[in-house]
């Protein structure tokens, strides 16, 4: 069990037990990790009682897993409804959030209705935000089907949608009542999606656990190949670390910000390129390289550490060089990056803040001068 007080030491000799508890008092819940979750009845028992359940999914996942989830939860509800959204980050917006509300209201869903988020991070974030706001709050269950969502976005209660001027700028902290990860779903992931998920796995090493980082270096090729046993261990360890951090700082008032390692640069890439051009994990992977360079320029890590992290990110099949950003005004690429960073949620008074790392597996949030950031951009992308 993960608590706010101690992070269990990592050991690749111990089998994953498939359960991580996130300790948030009355909002505490369990994360179940299994290769047969859809067909394991106990994972779907004991959820809030209701007449109606609604599954929110997308056009890619629905043909694969909608019926399986429906079969799993039908014994517990009078009716199981579904909403199928288009697939992709570009649809994570207010317009498509309204599709969920429209379905809930059309079917006269009441305030006990349980929502199930079946899909990746976009589906999870949008369903969670809908749950947080429909009738001022209904329960929801995360059923993540991508590696990225299983190790990161489904855990911790961050929900929301994108705005054209910034990623995840409209949302709420709202915890699920349970997270159920079926590892079989990872076997249908495209190669690019697997790599994107590995970015969010990799980040846990530099910020919290260098033993896990060492293990990832030794096993990256097998993880990319879909080794089920190794993926199970990677998912469980990632959830343990995230749960440990969130239990200390549920609403990101302090330490939880370290989970955004690489995200300040990454979100700028996503916004600057247009949502969906780069996958979130691709942008975060590249963003971690940039953040490592920044940490080096500020004297926190040596060049060998930067090279080591960059090599692991490349081994995961992720980009390590940032794109050139352009806009209709013809601004310089570095100016565009900085403009997007200034509307990042961690920015204060227009001052950009970054998650910086050191080689001991620790991280902190700190500001950096624009000139240093420009130097980093010059070293890591063509600006």
C-alpha positions in Angstrom: 0.0 0.0 0.0 1.3 3.4 -0.9 1.0 6.2 1.7 1.9 9.8 1.9 4.8 8.9 4.2 6.8 6.3 2.3 7.5 5.1 -1.2 8.1 1.4 -1.2 11.5 0.6 -2.6 11.6 -0.7 -6.1 12.5 -4.3 -6.7 12.4 -6.1 -10.0 12.5 -9.4 -8.2 9.1 -9.1 -6.7 6.0 -9.9 -8.8 3.5 -7.1 -9.3 0.5 -7.7 -7.0 -1.8 -5.8 -9.1 -3.1 -3.4 -6.5 -2.1 0.2 -5.6 -4.0 2.2 -3.0 -4.1 6.0 -3.3 -4.6 7.4 0.2 -6.8 10.5 0.1 -8.9 10.0 3.2 -12.6 9.9 2.3 -11.6 10.2 -1.4 -9.2 7.2 -1.3 -9.5 4.5 -4.0 -7.8 1.5 -5.4 -6.0 1.0 -8.7 -6.4 -2.6 -10.0 -3.9 -3.8 -12.5 -4.6 -7.1 -14.3 -4.2 -8.9 -17.6 -7.9 -10.0 -17.4 -9.7 -7.1 -15.7 -12.7 -7.1 -18.0 -13.5 -10.7 -17.1 -12.7 -10.5 -13.4 -16.0 -9.8 -11.5 -14.5 -8.5 -8.3 -13.1 -5.4 -10.1 -16.6 -4.3 -10.9 -18.3 -5.0 -7.6 -18.8 -2.5 -4.7 -19.0 0.5 -6.9 -21.6 3.2 -6.1 -25.2 2.0 -6.5 -27.1 3.5 -9.3 -29.8 2.7 -11.9 -27.8 4.0 -14.8 -24.2 3.7 -16.0 -22.8 5.5 -19.0 -19.6 4.5 -20.7 -17.7 7.2 -22.5 -15.2 6.0 -25.1 -14.0 6.8 -28.6 -14.2 5.5 -32.2 -11.0 3.5 -31.9 -11.6 1.9 -28.6 -15.4 1.2 -28.9 -15.1 -1.7 -31.4 -12.4 -3.3 -29.3 -13.5 -3.0 -25.7 -17.0 -1.4 -25.3 -18.9 -4.7 -25.3 -16.4 -6.2 -22.9 -16.8 -3.4 -20.4 -20.6 -3.4 -20.9 -20.7 -7.1 -20.2 -18.7 -6.6 -17.0 -20.9 -3.9 -15.5 -24.3 -4.8 -16.8 -25.1 -7.1 -13.7 -24.8 -4.0 -11.5 -27.0 -1.5 -13.3 -30.5 -1.4 -14.8 -29.2 0.2 -18.0 -25.8 0.8 -19.5 -25.6 3.6 -22.0 -22.6 4.7 -24.1 -21.2 7.8 -25.8 -18.6 7.4 -28.6 -16.4 10.4 -29.2 -14.1 11.0 -32.1 -10.5 9.9 -31.3 -7.7 12.4 -30.8 -6.3 15.3 -28.8 -7.8 17.8 -31.2 -11.3 16.8 -30.0 -10.5 17.4 -26.3 -12.5 20.6 -26.2 -15.6 22.2 -24.9 -17.6 21.3 -28.0 -17.1 17.6 -27.6 -17.5 17.8 -23.8 -21.0 19.0 -24.6 -21.6 15.7 -26.4 -21.4 13.9 -23.0 -23.7 16.3 -21.3 -26.2 16.0 -24.2 -26.3 12.3 -23.8 -26.7 12.4 -20.0 -29.6 14.9 -20.3 -31.3 13.2 -23.2 -31.4 9.9 -21.2 -32.4 11.8 -18.0 -29.4 10.5 -16.1 -29.7 11.4 -12.4 -27.1 12.5 -9.9 -26.3 8.9 -8.9 -25.4 7.9 -12.5 -21.9 6.4 -12.7 -19.7 7.4 -15.6 -17.0 5.0 -16.9 -14.1 6.4 -18.9 -13.0 3.8 -21.4 -10.0 4.9 -23.4 -6.8 7.0 -23.2 -6.0 10.3 -21.6 -8.4 12.4 -23.7 -11.4 10.2 -22.8 -10.4 10.0 -19.1 -9.9 13.8 -18.7 -13.1 14.7 -20.5 -15.2 12.0 -18.7 -13.8 13.1 -15.4 -14.6 16.7 -16.0 -18.1 15.8 -17.1 -18.5 13.8 -13.9 -17.2 16.7 -11.8 -19.7 19.1 -13.2 -22.8 17.2 -14.2 -25.4 17.9 -11.5 -22.4 19.3 -9.5 -20.8 15.9 -9.3 -21.4 12.2 -10.1 -19.1 9.3 -9.5 -16.9 8.0 -12.2 -14.5 5.1 -12.9 -11.4 5.2 -14.9 -10.8 2.3 -17.3 -7.6 3.3 -19.1 -6.7 1.5 -22.3 -3.4 3.1 -23.2 -0.1 2.9 -21.4 0.0 6.6 -21.0 -3.4 6.7 -19.3 -2.7 3.6 -17.1 0.5 5.1 -15.7 -0.4 8.7 -15.5 -3.6 10.5 -16.6 -6.1 8.0 -15.0 -4.6 8.5 -11.5 -4.8 11.6 -9.4 -8.0 13.3 -10.3 -6.9 15.9 -12.9 -9.7 16.4 -15.4 -10.4 18.9 -18.1 -10.3 20.1 -21.7 -7.9 22.1 -23.8 -8.3 25.7 -24.8 -6.8 27.0 -28.1 -4.4 29.1 -26.0 -3.3 26.4 -23.6 -3.5 22.7 -22.8 -5.8 21.6 -19.9 -6.5 25.2 -19.0 -10.2 24.4 -18.2 -10.8 21.7 -15.7 -11.2 20.5 -12.1 -9.6 18.2 -9.5 -12.0 15.3 -9.2 -11.1 11.9 -8.1 -12.4 8.7 -9.6 -13.9 6.0 -7.3 -11.7 3.3 -8.8 -9.2 2.8 -11.6 -9.2 -0.6 -13.4 -6.3 -1.3 -15.8 -6.6 -4.2 -18.2 -3.1 -4.9 -19.5 -4.5 -6.9 -22.4 -5.5 -3.6 -23.9 -1.8 -2.7 -24.3 -1.4 -5.5 -26.8 -3.5 -3.6 -29.4 -1.6 -0.3 -29.0 0.1 1.1 -32.1 3.9 1.3 -31.8 3.7 5.1 -31.7 1.2 5.1 -28.8 3.3 2.6 -26.9 6.3 4.9 -27.1 4.2 7.9 -26.1 3.2 6.0 -22.9 6.7 5.1 -22.1 7.5 8.8 -21.8 5.3 9.1 -18.8 6.9 5.9 -17.4 10.4 7.2 -17.9 9.6 10.5 -16.0 9.2 8.7 -12.7 12.9 7.8 -12.6 14.4 11.2 -12.7 11.9 12.7 -10.3 11.7 9.9 -7.7 13.4 6.6 -8.3 16.7 6.1 -10.0 16.6 2.3 -9.3 13.5 2.3 -11.5 15.4 4.4 -14.1 18.2 1.8 -14.1 15.6 -1.0 -14.6 14.0 0.9 -17.5 17.4 1.3 -19.2 18.0 -2.5 -19.0 14.5 -3.4 -20.2 13.4 -0.8 -22.7 13.6 -3.0 -25.8 11.4 -5.6 -24.1 9.0 -3.0 -22.9 8.6 -1.6 -26.4 8.1 -5.1 -27.7 5.1 -5.5 -25.3 6.5 -8.0 -22.8 3.5 -8.5 -20.6 5.3 -9.2 -17.3 7.6 -6.3 -17.6 4.8 -3.9 -18.6 2.8 -5.1 -15.5 5.7 -4.2 -13.3 6.2 -0.8 -15.1 2.5 0.1 -14.7 2.4 -0.8 -11.1 5.6 1.0 -10.2 4.5 4.1 -12.1 1.1 4.1 -10.2 2.9 3.6 -6.9 5.1 6.6 -7.4 2.2 8.8 -8.7 -0.1 7.7 -5.9 2.7 8.5 -3.3 3.1 12.0 -4.7 -0.6 12.7 -5.1 -1.3 11.6 -1.5 1.0 14.3 -0.3 -0.4 17.1 -2.5 -3.7 16.3 -4.1 -4.3 19.7 -5.6 -0.8 20.5 -6.8 0.0 23.2 -4.2 3.6 22.0 -4.0 5.3 18.6 -4.5 2.8 17.3 -7.0 4.3 19.7 -9.6 7.2 17.4 -10.0 4.9 15.1 -12.0 5.1 17.7 -14.7 8.7 17.0 -15.5 9.2 17.8 -19.2 5.6 19.1 -19.5 6.3 22.9 -19.6 8.3 22.4 -22.8 6.0 19.6 -23.9 2.8 21.6 -23.6 4.4 24.4 -25.6 5.2 21.9 -28.4 1.7 20.6 -28.4 0.1 24.1 -28.4 2.5 25.5 -30.9 2.2 22.5 -33.4 -1.5 22.2 -33.0 -3.0 19.6 -30.7 -2.6 16.1 -32.2 0.3 16.9 -34.4 2.6 15.4 -31.8 1.2 12.9 -29.3 1.3 14.1 -25.7 4.0 11.5 -24.7 6.1 12.5 -27.7 6.0 16.1 -26.6 6.8 15.2 -23.0 9.7 12.9 -24.0 11.3 15.8 -25.9 10.4 18.1 -23.1 12.3 16.0 -20.6 15.4 16.3 -22.8 14.9 20.1 -22.8 14.3 20.1 -19.0 17.5 18.1 -18.5 19.5 20.5 -20.5 18.0 23.3 -18.5 18.9 21.5 -15.2 22.5 21.1 -16.5 22.8 24.8 -17.5 21.7 25.7 -13.9 24.4 23.5 -12.4 22.1 20.7 -11.1 23.3 17.8 -13.2 26.3 17.0 -15.4 26.3 16.4 -19.1 26.6 12.7 -18.6 23.2 12.7 -16.9 21.7 14.7 -19.7 23.2 12.2 -22.3 21.9 9.2 -20.3 18.4 10.5 -20.1 18.4 11.5 -23.7 19.6 8.1 -24.7 16.8 6.4 -22.8 14.1 8.6 -24.3 15.5 7.9 -27.8 15.6 4.1 -27.0 11.8 4.4 -26.2 11.3 5.6 -29.8 10.6 9.2 -28.8 11.9 12.5 -30.3 14.8 14.2 -28.6 14.9 17.4 -30.7 12.1 19.9 -30.6 10.2 21.3 -33.6 10.5 24.7 -35.1 7.3 26.6 -34.1 5.7 29.2 -36.5 2.8 31.5 -36.4 1.0 33.9 -38.7 2.9 36.9 -37.3 6.2 35.5 -38.2 7.5 35.5 -34.6 10.8 33.7 -33.8 10.4 30.1 -32.7 11.9 30.7 -29.3 9.4 33.6 -28.7 6.6 31.3 -29.6 7.8 28.7 -27.1 8.1 31.3 -24.4 4.7 32.7 -25.2 3.1 29.3 -24.7 5.1 28.7 -21.5 3.8 31.9 -19.9 0.3 30.6 -19.9 1.4 27.3 -18.4 -0.5 26.6 -15.1 2.8 26.7 -13.2 3.7 30.2 -14.4 3.2 33.0 -11.8 3.0 36.6 -12.8 4.2 35.8 -16.3 7.3 34.1 -14.9 7.9 30.7 -16.3 8.6 27.8 -13.9 10.1 24.4 -14.7 10.5 21.1 -13.0 14.3 20.6 -12.7 16.0 17.4 -11.8 19.2 16.2 -10.2 21.0 12.8 -10.5 19.7 11.6 -7.1 16.2 11.0 -8.5 14.8 14.2 -7.0 13.1 17.2 -8.6 11.9 20.6 -7.7 10.0 23.5 -9.2 12.0 26.7 -10.0 12.0 29.7 -12.3 14.6 30.2 -15.1 15.5 33.4 -16.9 14.3 33.7 -20.5 17.9 34.0 -21.7 18.8 30.6 -20.3 15.7 29.0 -21.7 16.6 30.5 -25.1 20.0 28.8 -24.8 18.3 25.5 -24.1 16.0 25.9 -27.0 18.9 26.7 -29.2 20.7 23.5 -28.1 17.7 21.2 -28.4 15.8 22.5 -31.5 16.2 24.7 -34.5 15.1 28.1 -33.3 
